[in-house]
Amino acid sequence: LTDLPGELLELILCCDVLGAADIGRVSCTCRRLREACQPRGKVWRERFRLRWPSLLKYYSHTDGVSWLEEYKARHSAGLEAQRIVASFSKRFFSEHVPCNGFSDIETLNCPSHFFEDELMCILNMEGR
């Protein structure tokens, strides 16, 4: 892989069959592949786009976005949203919802559009 031209290497790393864990593992192998998978580069942007295409509208092409950090933040927000939604039936089984019932959602440390996107993913899951 390290002998391939940069453009070809980038195309391979942007392939949709590779996951984020695969890209992380590849970037740990050597300096050349780590540079190809740089956080602000095309590979992590493409990984983000493939996983959450509806979120790209929140970003400008001129921004110096660390796509790796955005990917991590969105993934963490998704895990937290799933945890919160899973706890709803236990907490709100009765008809009375306490005033502070949604305080954990309000205190999430992520952009609101990440949480909204995960809720839409949960609602659109088959079998729900």
C-alpha positions as CSV (number, residue, x, y, z in Angstrom):
1,L,0.0,0.0,0.0
2,T,2.8,2.4,0.8
3,D,4.2,2.3,-2.7
4,L,0.9,3.4,-4.3
5,P,0.5,7.0,-5.5
6,G,-1.3,9.2,-2.9
7,E,-4.4,9.7,-5.0
8,L,-4.9,6.0,-5.5
9,L,-4.2,5.3,-1.8
10,E,-6.9,7.9,-0.9
11,L,-9.4,6.3,-3.2
12,I,-8.8,2.9,-1.6
13,L,-9.1,4.3,1.9
14,C,-12.4,6.1,1.0
15,C,-13.9,2.8,-0.2
16,D,-17.3,2.2,1.5
17,V,-16.5,-1.3,2.5
18,L,-13.9,-0.1,5.0
19,G,-15.2,1.0,8.4
20,A,-13.9,3.6,10.8
21,A,-12.1,0.9,12.8
22,D,-10.3,-0.2,9.6
23,I,-9.2,3.3,8.9
24,G,-7.9,3.6,12.4
25,R,-6.0,0.4,12.2
26,V,-4.5,1.3,8.8
27,S,-3.4,4.7,10.1
28,C,-1.5,3.0,13.0
29,T,0.7,0.9,10.7
30,C,3.2,3.5,9.4
31,R,3.8,7.3,8.9
32,R,2.8,7.2,5.2
33,L,-0.6,5.7,5.9
34,R,-1.1,7.9,9.0
35,E,-0.6,10.9,6.8
36,A,-3.0,9.5,4.2
37,C,-5.6,9.2,7.0
38,Q,-5.1,12.6,8.5
39,P,-8.0,13.9,10.7
40,R,-8.7,16.9,8.5
41,G,-8.4,15.0,5.3
42,K,-10.6,13.4,2.7
43,V,-10.6,9.9,4.2
44,W,-12.3,10.9,7.4
45,R,-14.6,13.3,5.7
46,E,-15.7,10.5,3.4
47,R,-16.1,8.2,6.4
48,F,-18.3,10.8,8.1
49,R,-20.3,11.3,4.9
50,L,-20.9,7.6,4.4
51,R,-22.1,7.1,8.0
52,W,-24.2,10.3,8.4
53,P,-24.9,11.9,5.0
54,S,-27.6,14.2,6.3
55,L,-25.2,16.0,8.6
56,L,-22.9,17.4,5.9
57,K,-25.3,20.4,5.5
58,Y,-24.1,21.7,8.8
59,Y,-20.5,22.2,7.5
60,S,-18.9,24.6,5.1
61,H,-16.4,23.4,2.6
62,T,-14.1,26.2,3.7
63,D,-14.0,25.2,7.3
64,G,-10.9,23.5,8.7
65,V,-12.9,20.7,10.2
66,S,-11.2,17.8,12.0
67,W,-13.4,15.1,10.5
68,L,-11.9,12.5,12.9
69,E,-13.0,14.5,15.9
70,E,-16.4,15.1,14.3
71,Y,-16.8,11.4,13.7
72,K,-15.9,10.6,17.3
73,A,-18.2,13.2,18.7
74,R,-21.2,12.0,16.5
75,H,-20.5,8.4,17.4
76,S,-20.4,9.3,21.1
77,A,-23.6,11.3,20.8
78,G,-25.3,8.3,19.1
79,L,-24.3,6.0,21.9
80,E,-25.5,8.4,24.5
81,A,-28.8,8.9,22.7
82,Q,-29.3,5.2,22.5
83,R,-28.7,4.8,26.2
84,I,-31.2,7.6,27.0
85,V,-33.9,6.2,24.7
86,A,-33.4,2.7,26.2
87,S,-34.0,4.1,29.7
88,F,-37.3,5.9,28.7
89,S,-39.6,2.9,29.1
90,K,-38.3,2.2,32.7
91,R,-38.5,5.9,33.7
92,F,-41.7,6.9,32.0
93,F,-43.8,3.8,32.3
94,S,-46.5,5.8,34.2
95,E,-48.5,8.6,32.6
96,H,-46.9,11.2,34.7
97,V,-43.5,12.4,33.4
98,P,-41.5,14.3,36.0
99,C,-40.5,17.9,35.2
100,N,-36.9,17.0,35.2
101,G,-37.5,13.9,33.1
102,F,-35.5,15.1,30.1
103,S,-32.7,16.8,31.9
104,D,-30.2,14.3,30.7
105,I,-31.0,15.2,27.1
106,E,-30.6,18.9,27.9
107,T,-27.2,18.4,29.4
108,L,-25.7,16.4,26.6
109,N,-22.3,17.7,25.6
110,C,-22.8,17.5,21.8
111,P,-24.4,19.6,19.0
112,S,-28.1,19.2,19.1
113,H,-28.2,18.1,15.4
114,F,-26.1,15.0,16.4
115,F,-28.8,14.0,18.9
116,E,-31.6,14.7,16.5
117,D,-29.9,12.7,13.8
118,E,-29.5,9.7,16.1
119,L,-33.2,9.9,17.2
120,M,-34.2,9.8,13.5
121,C,-32.0,6.8,13.0
122,I,-33.6,5.1,15.9
123,L,-37.1,5.9,14.6
124,N,-36.3,4.6,11.2
125,M,-34.8,1.3,12.3
126,E,-36.6,-1.8,11.0
127,G,-38.6,-3.6,13.7
128,R,-39.2,-0.4,15.8
